[in-house]
Amino acid sequence: MNASELRDKTPDQLRDQLVQLKKEAFNLRFQQATGQLENTARMRSVKRDAARVKTILNEKAAAAAGETE
């Protein structure tokens, strides 16, 4: 997932995406704790994707706040 794909989405879609990523991160942490995690690189990519979604959400919020003033 890249930033340009995320910028095309609405804030509601981004929030849903963030919830899904957080659930996946939780499941990956749980798998790691129980020794069942096979693809450790997936944890890093999920965390980065979540940060990317948060950044785009903040950009959209700042743009919306700038338009109202």
Protein Blocks (a to p, Z undefined) as FASTA:
>chain_A
ZZklmmmpcfklmmmmmmmmmmmmmmmmmmmmnopafblmlmmmmmmmmmmmmmmmmmmm
mmmmmmmZZ
